[in-house]
């Protein structure tokens, strides 16, 4: 057996072909490179499709425009959720897993042929589900709550997609084993890879939960199962639906660390503390999803309290650690580079003209202030009562998934194109502008949806005026203003998203070839040795002299406390009601 294993290893090493990146010095397995390219391209395609659907949704919710009919609205809303929350993000996360394992560890990828099988299943599954929705009889929304029933190929497509993603997760884990055995790195795996490992572990939990609920639902849709309990469905579905967001959080936090390392040479303040924060995600984050179930009568108060208190608080602690250490690591690196005047020279002199850095930092700030704070609000049982099933909920997850995850993935694309596709970014001036257009547009959408939700606007009704209702209901005029501003913000975000797609596709097709002379210029003025060591080597920043970061953290906590108690004020207005 040992001889067979040795021969297999030798054949694997012989078959693996590598190139060395001229910008970073990283060794890139060509098989991994091709898989990264394929998954990244598929991700961008589905982002373009899903983003278009999202713009149509926002223009319909805008009372002055009210673009679509009710039937088309729910069809488009279903497609929007599937294409951006699942297909765009998970395809991109597959690319991240392959990059974080094979490229960062300078290792050959495990089972590349199986990687293509997984990719094919994901593409077929994604297309199958889209076809089911566009046929017009599967408008069951992203949650697809029973007894709403879609066509069988709607559920089958999701199952195939999940199986393909699971294959990608196992390839990632296999690559870690190969890298360890072949000693392509020293010590612990780098922090970025550790973050990707966290995302992978949560993904396996998420996919298992999806299988538990989607397989029976598929059998129900074809008539083999007579009935599915609605409460059981919701409970298990949110173990998948909300946990998929936890994959996103782990992945985009890893991207934050990666971009900070590449653009300014940042090292975490304490690598052990950052790794502990990722462990908190594994142990608690995917369990803290009860805010979607707090109004369900069949769940015990004890279960709700444990999830909304201990699980949520420990999960939030992990995000707070990352929220301090990422800007702290940037400040430490900038001060080491000589930007030491005052409290914020390090921030003013940061490479804001680099779209990778700008997108990353905007993602960090918006995810914390908009997504993080509002997540705690929704995760508090008493406050959840006044926000549940209003537009506050999609406002919150647009803050986490769009301003957080999507913006971070857009930002890292500006590194992926030169490093993996070996092309320079075209239209550099527009590329510098793109993160701001998309980021502020998405932030506006989040804020105004949450504002409308605070006024009671329903989450999924296609017409906030209830013009077609037997008993009309009028929201305060401010609600219509909020939805109008949401529509304008959606147009701004869509402009930024379209610009991202055009720049990405245009750079891949028409960008100048990266070579020894222009590689570093493609990424910014970072010497390749510094980049490689910052990304791959274990280490800490070596300083806690971070006055600017402490001020930013203080502003965050002040904002959190004020907003938290404002919502308790809203709740107190309901207490006299009997």
ABEGO torsion letter per residue (X at the ends): XAAAAAAAAAAAAAABBBBBBAAAGBBBBAAAAAAAAAAAAAAAAAAAAAAAAAAAAAAAABAAAGABBAAAAAAAAAAAAAAAAAAAAAAAAAAAAAAAAAAAAGBBBBGAAAAAAAAAAAAAAAAAAAAAAAAGAABAEAAGBOABBBBAAAAAAAAAAAAAAAAAAAAAAAAAAAAAAAGABBEBBBAAAAAAAAAAAAAAAAAAAAAAAAAAAAAAAAGABABBBAAAAAAAAAAAAAAAAAAAAAAAAAAAAAAAAAAAGBBBABAAAAAAAAAAAAAAAAABAAAAAAABAABBAAAAAAAABAAAAAAAAAAAAAAAAAAAAAAAAAAAAGBABEAAAAAAABBAABAAAAAAAAAAAAAAAAAAAAAAAAABAAAAAAABGBAAAAAAAAAAAAAAAAAAAAAAAAAAAAAAAGBBBBGAAAAAAAAAAAAAAAAAAAAAAAAAAAAGBBAABABAAGAABABBBBBBAAAAAAAAAAAAAAAAAAAAAAAAAAAAAAAAAABBBBBAAAAAAAAEABBAAAAAAAAABBEBAGBABBAAAAAAAAAAAAAAAAAAAAAAAAAAAAAABX
